[in-house]
Amino acid sequence: MTPEKCALALRVAPEAFKTCRLCIFDEFHELNSSSRGVLIDVIFGTLLTLSPTIRLQLISAMVENSNDIKSWLEEVSEYPVEVIDIKWRPTRTMRGVVGLQKNKFLESLSNATLKPRATKKMIAKTPYFALFGLQGAWLSNETNEYRYGKLGADFSFEFMKDNFKMGSWVNSTAEQLSYYFGLRGMKTITFFPKNKNYPFTVARNMQMIPNETNKITEEIDRLLLIANVELGMESKLKELINKGITVHTSLMTQTEKEVSELAFKQGVAKVMLATSTLSQGLNLPAEVVLLAGTELGDEFNNVDPETLLSRKNSQFLNSIGRAGRAEFANQGLAIVIPSKPIHFNNEREKYNLIAAKHAAWFLEYQDASQTIESPLSTFLKQLIEGNVDPDYISDEELALLPFFTENSPIPIEVLNKTFGAQKVEKRDGTSISLLARPAINKIHDNFKSETNSPDWIFSSARKSGVTIFVVQEMIKSILEIGIPNFEQAKTWEITKWVDLLFGVLVNMNPKSLRPLLYSFNTFKNNEVPQYNEIIEYTGWNSTDEWKKSWEMVKDNLNYYYNSKNIKELGEGIFPNIRITNERTQGSFIPTVLKLLEFKGPFENLSRYAGVLVSVLEEFWKEIQQSQETKVPYMLSLLPISIKYGLNNLHSILWYRYANRNRFAAKALGLYFKEQQLNIDNEKEMYNTIKRNKKAFLLTSQEEIMKVLEQFNYTEVEIKALLEILE
């Protein structure tokens, strides 16, 4: 599971982890992450506290200070700690930087010709040159440790006759070098760290790579069938794979990603164009890796320079580390395409080396070059010094505080076992938890006295993973509307709970809805509610315009509920975008898929549904005067219903118990919708779904068609449905 899912499980059922005996964490250097590091560190501390006999296996090729990690674990774990730090690799990877040779480049400009049918646009070409290190990491400054020369491919480019401005250096070079290596039968992955739309843009422009094995296999064809019905149109991947190329980005369905990985592994596609998310964990048979650019997409968003550099080093080294994996090849080639072209000088070897090291600075580092420093350390120091202002700490840090308040099932002593605590100076041997407790209690007491909040507000915030301010706003809104009658609420369907959720959200202060409102930008509609930093929200009151804007969001959710594929969802929410299977920036499918991304509008909306569940549970416990009171079953399903666009019980159960595929879950939910289910017996519902799956697979396609054709399902879609289930 992801750290976020693990944190959710710990919030809801910490007692379940008391018998956990082993935790394996891959890509452990994520502890350094400014966005996830605090959460990851608290998870470690919690696991080590709840289950003292747990064993940890932390895996990363990027960690430099493994002895610091060892010292921490020796202090907090009951077991001896072993560091397996193997510098030797079974394969060798040559690292290089590509550029242009200055004199040759100037010569190409003078020999440029007018582009056919153009009056001012010129075309030219000049050979690529590259500098390669002969010893892996570029540790040496001696020029005899490097080799410089012509790469064998030409850089073809265009420019305006009267005003020289070269086109995209990075994308053009990525396209031409990917084709160059792919044409020679070398499996090549090209990473684009700056923009998730670039891989499809470059793939569209690339020429076909002839390949004896680029015939689409039966297995790939089967997955493409499923991808097509999920999209509601033919996936662009089929056209690209027939060219010997494939693509892997976050703006694809999960099935499309599986198609892409399979096509590359089987050699049907010789070139894969991908975003850097692929460099985390996946092991693919690449002989060559090209890094297309040395900038990240968000590096100009006020990111701390030190944090940014650490992220870039980690991401870029991870990317080039995909070349020449041990089980696939005995050597690899990694070439960096700097964001700005280097102009090499044939007569100045030292200059060439300095220029290359400046453009691709991270090549000087070994793989294990990242010093792990938990961002939790800074927050703990602030707590100990009493300098925590709830208005200025991050939402992630603020959401941690309810974990450690009075009556929390997760004790504050968890902090003592975090890696971040090891980096904080202790006073007179006093534990970190004791030093931090006064500040946490102060925030707790001040908040309660100022807001007159119920005692359970911290429990609700802990379970839902949000700040106490969000929970307080939701409490106020529910009290204004009225707490639903518990007995009546047991009969409510999903649609009724959706109505209540929107009724609650429309009354909440926009400041408490900030993450949700930011994600609404994805809807690309001025009528949906937006968050504006300039507006003063103190003493804010809901307006008719504000209420009307939430109706638009609700309409968008209903489009999601009523759509069976990506095309239908997009037709409802984006009626003015031309429907096409193109995947370049701003086109139909990428625009729709952004709605379904992590922290997109529907995922964020589902988080606030989770807050509603936790708050109503506490209200009903008070009213029923019983801590054993459980929320109505249909309300408990509201978050998953919104996240995956499933608005009936059958569809949700199929998704949970049979196959985590939305297209299949919706179809099967409709097929069995008349069947009665006992929502008071979850085990019985689970067994019913399992029996239904067996019965469905034994049913003839003609019989299935008779039922599903009334819901506008086609024979092709039913065939794909059967493929998903088999």
N, C-alpha and C positions, 0 to 999 in steps of 0.2 A: 504494500500500500504506500501511497505518498505520505510525506510528513503531515500534510493537511488532514488527510483521512485518519491517520494515527492520532492526531491531536483531537479530532472530533470523537473518536472512540474513547480516548482517555477522559474527555469531558463528560461524556454520557455514562460510561460504565467503567470507571477506573478499577473496580474490584476484579474485572475480568483479566486484568494484566498481572494479578498477584501470582499466578501460576506460570507466567511466561518465563521460559528458560533460555531462549536464544533470540537475539536481535541482530540481523544482518543488514548493514547500511552500506549500499553502494554509492559511489560518488560522494564520499564523506566530506570532501572539501567544500560542499555546499554549506557547511557550517559557517563559512566566511560570508555568506550571502547577506547583504544588508536587508533584504526583504523577507528571507526565510530563516536566517541564522538564529535569531532569538527563539523562534518557535522550535527549531530542531534541538537547540541546547536544552530547553526546558523539557522536551520529550525525553532526552537522555537522562536528565536528572530525575524525572518522574518514574521512568522504568527502573532505574537503579534504586529508587526509594521504595516503590511498591513491591518490587521483586528483588531483594538483595542478592539472590543466588543466580540472577540472570547473567548470561555470558554475552558479550558484545563482539561482533566481528565487523570491523570498520575497514572499508575497501576504498582505495583511491590511488591513482598513479601520480597525483599532483602534490602530495603533502611533503613539505620539506622538514618541518619540525616534529617528526614522529616521536622523538624522545619526550617532547612536552606532552603529547597525547598519552604516552606511556606513563609518565609521572602522575597525570590526572587519574587515569584508570587504576593505577596501583593504590591511590589514596581512597578511591570511592568504591572499588570493587573487592569482592571477597576472593578473587582468583588471581593467580600470577598472570602477568601480562607479557606477551611476546610480540616483538616488532619484526615483521618479515619485510625487510627492506632490501629488495633485490635490484641492484643497479643494472645488472646484465640483462639484455633483451635477446631473445632467440633470433630476432630479425634486426636488420640495420636499415635506418631511414636516412636518406640524404636530403638535407634541407637546402633550399635555394630561394633566391629572389629574382624575379624577372623585371627587365626594364628595356630601355632603348639605348642604342649606341649613338652618341651625340652627332658625330659627323655623318653617319649613315642616315640619321633622321633628317638633318638639314638637307642632305642630298635628295632625299625622297620628296621634300617640299618643292625643291627646284624642278624635279622631274614629274610633278603631279600633272594630271590631265583633267580636263573638264568632264564631269559626269554626264553620260548620255542624256539628252533631252533636258539638260540644265543650263542655266546661263551664268550662275555664280558659284555653284557647288563643285568643289574639286575632289578628286579621289587620289589616294597615294598608298604606297605600302613600303614598309621598312622591316628588316629582320628583327626578331626578338633576340636579345642577349640576356644572359643570366649569370649570376655568381652563385656557386655551390660550395658549401663547406664539406670537407673530406672526413670530418671527425664527429658527425652528429651535431650536438649543440655547438654553437659558434663561440667557443670560449677563448680561442686564440686570436691575437691581433697580428699574427705573422701571415703575410700574404701567401706564403708557400703552402699554407694549410687550406687554401681555397683554389678553385678553378673557375676561370671566367671564359666565356665564349658564346658563340652563336648557338641558339637553341634548336634551329631547324625549321621553325615556323615563321611566317610573316605577319606583321601587324598591318592589317588593311584598315584605313580610316578615311574619314571625310572631313572637309573644312570649307569655310566660306572664303572665296577668293579675295575679297576686299577687307575682311575682318577675321583674322585667324582665330578660330575657336574649335578645338578638336572635340569630337563627340565623346561618348562615355568610354573612357580608357578601361575601367574595371570590367564592365559587362562585355565590351568587345573582346578584350583579352581573354576573359573567362570563356566566352563562346569559341574563340579560335583555338585556344589551347586544349579545351575539352574535346573538341573535334579532332585535333591533331593526335592526341594520345589515344582516344577511342578508336580512331581509324587504324591505329597500329595494334589493336587488340588488347590494349592495356586498360583494365578496369579502373575507371576514374570517378572520384567523388569531388565535386566542386561545391564548396561552402560559400554562402552569401550571408555574412553576418549583419548587414545593414538593413536589408529590406526583404520581407518574406514574399514579396511579389516578383522579385527579380528572377528566381529560378524558372518560372513559367515564361517570363518575357524572353529570357535567353534561349530556352528550349524551343520556343516557337520559331526563332530565327536560325537555329542550327540546321545544317545540312544533314541528310540521312547518312548514317554510318553503316555501310554494308557489313553484314555479319552472317556467317553460316548458321549461327544458332539463334538469330533474332526472330524466329517464327514463334508466335504466341502459343504457349503450351495449353493443354486442357485445364490444368489447375489455375493458370492465370486467367483463362477465358471464363472459368466459373466465378472467380472473384470479381471480374469486370462486370459480369451479369448482375451481381449483387450491388456493386457500386453504382451501376446505371439506374437501378430501381430506387436506390436511396437518394440519388440526385434528381430523378425524374427526367433525365436526359442522358445522352451518351457521355461518358467521362472522356475528358481530353487525353487521358493517359493512353488509351488504345492507339490513338494517332501517333503519340510520341514514342511509344514502345515499338511501333512498327518502323520508326526511324532509328531504333537502336538507342533511344534516350529515355530516361525516366526522371521523375521529380518527386521530392519529399519535403513538404512544408506543413505548417500548422493549419493552413487554409485548405485542407483536404479532409475528406471523411476518413475514419479509421480503416475502412475497407480499402480505400484508395492507397493508403500508406502500406497496407499489407501487400497489395498488388505491386507497388513500386519496389518494396524490399525483395519480393520473390523474383521479379523480373531481373533485378540486379544480381541476386545470388545465382540464378540459373544461367546467367550470361546472355539472356535475351536482350538486355540493355547493357551496353558497355559503359555508358556514362550516366551518372546520377547527379542531378543538380538539386542542392538541398539547402535548407537553413541550418543554423548551428545547433538547433535542438537535436538534430540527428547525431551530433557528436557525443551526446550524453548516453553512454551505455550500449548502444547498438553496435554489434560486431559484424561488419560487412566486408566482403573480399575485395578491398580496394588496393591496387598497386600504386596508384597515383592519387594524391590529394592536392587540390588547388584551393587556396584561400583567396576568395575574390573580394579584396578590400580589407583595410585595417581600421575600419570604423564600425561602431555599433549604431543601431538605429535610434537609440534614446540617449546618446551620450551628451546631447546639448540641453537636456532637461534638468539643469541645475543639479547634476549628480556630483557628489564629492569626488575631487580628482583622484584621491588615493584609492577610494572604493572602485572608481571607474577603471583605473589601471589594473587593479587586481582582477576585476571581472574580465577585462580584455585578455590579460595574460592567460587566465584559466581557460577561457573559451577558445582562444586561438591555438594554444598548446594542445588542448583536447582535440581540436579539429585536425591538426597536422598529425596527431598521434593515431589517426585512423588508417594511415598509410602502412602497408606491409604488415598486417596482423599475422601473428605466428601461425595460425592454423591454415592460412591461405597463401602466404608467400614468404620467401626467405629474405626479401629486401623490399624497400619502398622508396617512393620519391614524393617529397612535399615541397610545393612551390608557392611562394607568397606573391600575390599581385598587389603591390602597395596601392593605397587610394590615390596617390599621385605618382605618375611614372618617374622612375629614376633615369637620368641621362648619364649613362656610363661614359668613361673616357678611356680609350684604348691605351693611352700612354701613361696613365696614372693609377696604378694598381691600388695604392693606399687610399686614394680618393674613392675608388669604387667600393672598397671594403667599408669605409666610414659611411658612405652614402647608403649602402645596403643595410648596415647595422642600424642606422638611424631610422630607415623606413620600416624595417621589420625587427625592432628591438628585442622582441620576445624569443627570437631564434637563439639568443645567447643563453637562454635558460634550459636546464635539464627539465625533463617531464616533472620530476618531483621538485618543484621550485616555489610552491605556494606556502607561505607561512600562515597557519591556521590561527585566527584570532576571533573568538566569539564576540559578536556585537552585543551580547548580553552584558559583557563586562562594563561597558559605558553606562548602561541603564542601572546596573547594580551600584556603581559608584555614585550616581545621582541619587539613588534611594538612600544610601548610607549617609551622604552629605546633606540630605534633606532638601535637595534642589529640584525636586520633581514638581513641575506645574502641569496638571492634567490638560491644560489648554495648549501645551507646546510639545508634549511627547507624542510619539507616533501612535496611530490607532493600534498597531500590532503590540506595542509595549503596554498601552493602556488596557487592552483586552486581557493581558496576563494577570493584572492585579486581582481580579476576582478569584483566581486560582488559589490565592494565598490568604484570603480573608477568613475570619472566624467561621467555624462550622464547615469549611471546605473539606471534602473527602481527600483532597490532595494537600498534604501538609506543606507548610512553608519551608520545612527542612529540605524539600526538593532542591531549593536554590544551592544548598551546600554541595550537592553532587554534580552541579553543572560545570562544564569546562570554563565558562566565563567566570565562575566564582574563584577558580584557581589563579586567575590573573588580577584579582582584586586584593589589595593589601589589607590584611586582617589586623585588628586592634587588640592587643593583649590576649591573643588567642581566642577572642570571641568569634563565634561562627558568623558567617555571612547572613544567615537567616535572622539571627538575633539583631544584627546591626541594621538590617533592612526593615524589620518588623515595625519600628516606630513610624517610619514614613508611610508604610502601607496602611497602618491603623489610622494615621492622621487623615489620609485621603478618604478612608472608609468613614470615619467619624464626621469629618467635615461635610461629606456628601450627604450623609443621612440627616444631619442637623439642618442643612440648607434646603433639602428637598422634601424632608418628611417621607422618605421612601420606605416601603416595607422591608423587613429584614431579609426577605428572600431575593431581593434585587440582584445581589451578588451571585447567588446560586444560578439565577436565570441567565445572567451575563456569561457566567462560566460555561454553562451547558451550550449556549448558542454561539459562543466565540466572538462576541461583540463587546463594545464598551458599555459601562454602566449608564452613560448618557443616552445611548441608543435605547436601552431597555427602559429608562425613565420616561423617555418621550413616548414609547409605545404604551407603557402603563397609563399615562395621561390620556392618550388617544382612546384606548379601550374603555376607560372609565367614562369618557364623554359619550361614547357610542352606547355603552352598556355591555356588561359581561353576559355572553350567551348563557341561557339556561342549560345546565349540564345534561339533563335528561333529553331535552329536545335536540341538543347538539349531537347526540349519539346517532341521530337519524339523518344528519346532513350529508350530502354528497360533496364531491370535490368542488363543483361549481359554486355551491353555497359558501364554502370556505374561501374560495378565491374572492367572492364578493366582499366577505368580511375583511380579508387582507387589504384590499384596495380601499375599503372604507376607513381602515386604521391608518394606512400610509398617507392618505390625503390630508389627515389632520396633524401629521407630525412635522416638526420644524425641519426645514430643508437641510440645516446644518448637520442633523443626525442622520440624514439620508445621503450624505455626500458621495460615498463610493458608488452607491446605486445610481444616483443622478448623473455622475460622470460617465458611467457605462451606457446611459441612454443616448449618448452622442452617436452610438453605433446605429441607432434607428434612422439617422440622417433626416430628421423631421423637426422643424422649428416648433411644432405644436406640442411635443412631448416635454415634460418638465426637465429643466436643466439646472445645474448648480452654478452660481456666479459668486466668485470670491468677493466682489465689490459690495454686494448687497449686505446690509446689516440685518441679521436674522433675529436679533434680540427682540422679544416681544412680538414676534411674528404671528400673524393671523392668516388662516387660509382664505383664499379669494375664489370667486367663481371661475376666473381664468385658470387658476391652479387646479381646481377640481376637474375642469374640462380637459386639461392636459393629461390628467391621470386616466381619463376615459380612453384617450388615444393609446396609452400603454396597455390598458386592459384589452383593447381591440387587437393590439399586436400579439398579446399572449393568446388570445382566442384564435388568431391566424395560426399560431404555432400548434395549438391543440388540434385544430381541424385539418392540418396539412399532413399528408402521408409521406411527403418527400421535400427536398430542398427547393425544388422548383415551385411547388405550391406555396411554401412559406414565403418565398421571395415575391411571388405574384401578389400576395396579400399585402405585405409590408412595403415593398418597393415597386409600385405599379408603373412608375415612370422610367425604370431602368430596363434597357433592351435585354431580352432574354437570349442568352447565348451560352455555349459551353466554353468560351474563352476564359482564361484564368489570369489575365493580366490585371494590373492595379485598376480598381474602379469598376471592373466588369461584374456581371450579375452574380456568379457563384461565390467568388471571394467576399463580396459585400454581404451576402446572406450568411456565409459560414462564420463571419466575424461575430454574428449574434450568438453563436453557440460556443465560442471560445471560453477558456478559463477566465473568470472574472468579467465575462460578457454580461449583457443585461438580464438574460434569463437565469444564469447561474447566480448573479448577485441578488436577483429577486427571490430566488429560492432560499438564500441565506436569511433574508428578512422574514420569509415564511417560517424558518426555523426559530427565529426570535418569537414570533407569534405563538408557536407551539409551546415554547418554554414558559412564556408569560401566562398564557391561559392555564397551563398545568398548575402553576403556583396559585393562581386565583382560585381555581376549583378545589385545590387541596385545603385552602382556608375555608371556603364555603362548605365543603363536605366534612371539614374537620377530620381529615384523614390523610396521612402522608402516603397511603397506599393508592390514592386516586390516580388513575391513568387517563391520559387524554383519549378522546374518541379515536378509533382506529383510522378513520378517513382523514382526520386532521393530522395524524402522525405521518400520513403519506403525502401531505401537501408539498413539502420541499422537493421530493423526488418527482412529483407530478409536474411541477413548474420547470425544474431543471431539464427534464427530458421530454416535455410537451406531451404528457400522457394524462388524459383527463377521465379515465374510467378505471375501476378497480381491476378488471381482468387484464387490461394492458399493463398496468403497473406490476401486477403479480407475474405476468409472463416475463417482463423485463428483469425482475428481481430473481426469479427462480429458474427460468428456462434458458433464456438467451439474451445477453445484454446488447440487443440490436433494436433500435427504435422502430424501424420499418416493420420488422417481424412482430414486435410487441403490439403495435397498433392493429395490424391485420388480424392477429390471433385474438386480440381483445374483442374485435368485432365479430369474429367467427363464433366465439363462445359466449357472447354477451348475454344471452338469455339464460345461461346456466346460473343457478343460485349458489352463492358462496356463504359460508359461515364465518363472518369476520371476527367472531369471538374465539375462533380456534385456528391459529396461524399454522400449526402443524398440519391440520386437515387441509387447509388451502394449499399448502406446499405440495402435499401428496396428490391433490386434485390436479394441479398444473402438470405434475410429472405424468400422471395417467393420461391427461388430455394430449400431451405431446406424443406419447406412444400411439394413441388412437388416431391422432391427426396424420401421422406418418404412414399409417396403414390405410388411410382413406384415399380413394382414387382422385386423381386431379380433376376429373369431371364433376364429382360430388362437391369438391372444394369450390370449384368454379361456380356452381349453382348458388352457393351461399354468398360468396364474396363479390360476385358480379353486381349485386344490388348496391354495393358500396364502391362501384366503379373500379374494381381491381381487374387487371388484364391477365391473360394467360401467361405472358412473360413475367409479370410480377408474381404470380402464383408459383411459377417454376423457380424463381429466385428465392421465394419464401421457403420452399422445400429444400433448396440448396443450403440455406442458412441453418436450418434445423438438423440436417443430416451430418 
